[in-house]
């Protein structure tokens, strides 16, 4: 078996790498927005974990994923992990204040 990567596979991998880079930039933007949310939650004495908002986000993501041709199950799985991470970040910050 050859170690040489077929050109069409190499091109697709480059496109995947570009999408990954775009996703990282979008996630960084989302994190900055969450950091701003923490400031408001701190000011208004709100908890990091707000179940109704999490349900709303997951519902939105599921609908958007389905409309875009992405598996809603994949989207929900990814967003649940991301939400958990951001809630933990918020909790750490809120405990310090």
C-alpha positions as CSV (number, residue, x, y, z in Angstrom):
1,X,0.0,0.0,0.0
2,X,1.3,3.4,-1.0
3,X,1.9,6.2,1.6
4,X,1.0,8.7,-1.1
5,X,-2.3,10.5,-0.5
6,X,-4.6,10.7,-3.6
7,X,-4.9,14.3,-4.8
8,X,-8.7,14.4,-4.5
9,X,-8.4,13.2,-0.9
10,X,-5.7,15.8,-0.1
11,X,-7.9,18.5,-1.6
12,X,-10.9,17.4,0.6
13,X,-8.6,17.3,3.7
14,X,-7.6,20.9,2.9
15,X,-11.2,21.9,2.7
16,X,-12.0,20.2,6.0
17,X,-9.0,22.0,7.6
18,X,-10.4,25.3,6.4
19,X,-13.8,24.5,7.8
20,X,-12.2,23.5,11.1
21,X,-10.4,26.9,11.2
22,X,-13.7,28.7,10.5
23,X,-15.4,26.7,13.3
24,X,-12.6,27.7,15.8
25,X,-13.1,31.3,14.9
26,X,-16.9,31.0,15.4
27,X,-16.4,29.2,18.8
28,X,-14.0,31.9,19.9
29,X,-16.7,34.5,19.0
30,X,-19.3,32.5,21.0
31,X,-17.0,32.3,24.0
32,X,-16.5,36.1,24.0
33,X,-20.3,36.5,24.0
34,X,-20.7,34.0,26.9
35,X,-18.1,36.1,28.8
36,X,-20.3,39.1,28.3
37,X,-23.3,37.1,29.5
38,X,-21.4,36.3,32.7
39,X,-21.0,40.0,33.4
40,X,-24.8,40.5,33.2
41,X,-25.5,37.3,35.2
42,X,-23.1,38.5,37.9
43,X,-24.7,42.0,38.0
44,X,-28.3,40.6,38.1
45,X,-27.4,37.7,40.5
46,X,-28.5,35.0,37.9
47,X,-27.3,31.4,37.9
48,X,-25.0,30.0,35.3
49,X,-27.3,27.1,34.7
50,X,-30.7,28.1,33.3
51,X,-32.5,25.0,32.1
52,X,-35.2,26.8,30.0
53,X,-32.5,28.6,28.0
54,X,-30.5,25.4,27.4
55,X,-33.7,23.7,26.1
56,X,-34.3,26.7,23.9
57,X,-30.8,26.6,22.4
58,X,-30.9,22.8,21.9
59,X,-34.3,23.1,20.1
60,X,-33.0,25.9,17.9
61,X,-29.9,23.9,17.0
62,X,-31.9,20.8,16.2
63,X,-34.2,22.7,13.9
64,X,-31.4,24.5,12.2
65,X,-29.4,21.3,11.8
66,X,-32.2,19.5,10.2
67,X,-32.9,22.4,7.8
68,X,-29.2,22.4,6.8
69,X,-29.0,18.7,6.2
70,X,-26.9,18.0,9.4
71,X,-27.9,15.3,11.7
72,X,-29.9,16.9,14.6
73,X,-28.5,14.2,16.9
74,X,-25.0,15.2,16.1
75,X,-25.8,18.9,16.6
76,X,-27.5,18.2,19.9
77,X,-24.5,16.1,21.1
78,X,-22.0,18.8,20.2
79,X,-24.0,21.6,21.7
80,X,-24.7,19.7,24.9
81,X,-21.0,19.3,25.4
82,X,-20.3,22.9,24.5
83,X,-23.1,24.2,26.8
84,X,-21.8,22.1,29.7
85,X,-18.3,23.5,29.2
86,X,-19.6,27.1,29.0
87,X,-21.8,26.6,32.1
88,X,-18.8,25.3,34.0
89,X,-16.9,28.4,32.8
90,X,-19.7,30.7,34.0
91,X,-19.9,28.9,37.4
92,X,-16.2,29.3,38.0
93,X,-16.4,33.0,37.2
94,X,-19.5,33.6,39.3
95,X,-18.0,31.8,42.3
96,X,-15.0,34.1,42.2
97,X,-17.2,37.2,42.4
